[in-house]
Amino acid sequence: MAFGSLPRFRRRATAPSSPDASKASSQSSVDDPVILKRATRLRRNAIIVSCFCYLVAAVLLILVEIGNTNGSTVPADIYFFKLDLSDILPQSAPTSLTLQNSIARTLGLHDFYQVGLWNFCEGYKTDGITYCSTPTTLYWFNPVEILLSELFSGASIALPSQVNDILNILRIASNIMFGFFLTGLVLDFILIFFAPIVLYSRWWSLPFCFFAFLATVLVLIASSLGTAMSLIFKYALTSQTELNVSADVGIKMLVFMWIATALTMLAFIIHAGLGCCCATRRDIRTGRKGGRYFSQRTSSDQNKKTATSG
């Protein structure tokens, strides 16, 4: 009888030590770098996706920034809008003018003018771009001033009245767009390198999410202003059919800036979700949350111990 009670006594004596052993085992698992890495895999992958979005958005915004800054092949094809004056009909012209390859050239004008973020370029259909103005901060395109300054003496053209009406709005919108695009580019570039910090603690998600939201708003507003400005300018200059002027919106510029906007917004949505979802390293160390792998590992260890003790 005494020997029969001995196993029970041993089981009771060893039972109180099992929670301490479980706690020590759990703590050692939490401190294991491999366990931490696997437990935060989902959060880390989301951060990698956001960094990729910011990287591509920054590259596209750089193309927007350098577009139309010179006459080389790549920047020359990136512009907000392009005016074609090759067949413009003048209001008056002196009889001494000699007819050139185009009416615009005869009047002293260029065949086309295209506008970027920093400057404008002009040229002829036969020669391509022949001149680009010096890149200027907070640049805005004033067609009235530029065209009237190039006309030969005695020649005149009747620009639509809508152009004069929108000049002040165009200047303000161009200045805002310039500042927002540049600031958005800087923020996107900086956020690429600071995004991994939200892996360690959820406290970093709030300030990071604020700057991600700010970058999204800046790029979105700048893209909206660039699109609206191009379309309004096209409508204003082509509203008077007697002038025989055409205008084209730069498709590449629109594609670049709207893809950059979409990627910046996607990165913000990812980080907004990380503010409440996916375990951080601090969550796992403090026991607030456990990654899927860590929870499965802990349950498996507990089941093994239960089976062993039984």
Number of C-alpha atoms within 10 A of each C-alpha: 5 6 7 8 9 10 11 10 11 10 12 10 10 10 11 10 10 13 10 10 11 15 11 12 13 19 15 11 18 21 13 11 11 10 18 22 17 14 26 23 19 18 24 21 12 19 22 16 14 24 22 15 22 30 21 17 28 23 16 20 26 17 18 26 22 18 25 29 24 21 18 11 9 13 17 20 16 25 28 25 24 22 22 20 22 21 15 20 19 17 12 12 17 12 8 7 14 10 11 11 12 18 19 22 21 18 26 18 24 25 24 21 23 26 26 28 27 21 22 24 22 20 19 21 13 9 8 13 20 12 15 19 13 13 16 11 12 17 19 22 18 15 16 12 9 12 16 16 12 13 19 16 13 12 18 17 16 12 21 16 12 15 20 15 11 14 17 13 11 21 16 13 18 22 16 17 25 21 15 21 25 17 16 27 23 15 20 27 18 15 19 18 12 12 22 17 14 23 22 18 15 19 13 16 21 15 11 20 22 14 17 27 18 16 24 25 17 22 30 23 16 26 24 16 19 25 19 13 21 22 16 16 22 20 15 19 21 18 18 15 11 13 19 16 20 19 21 16 20 19 13 16 25 21 14 19 26 21 17 29 26 16 21 28 22 18 28 24 16 18 24 18 15 22 19 10 14 21 26 28 24 17 17 24 16 11 12 10 18 23 23 16 16 21 14 13 16 18 12 12 15 14 12 12 13 11 9 8 11 7
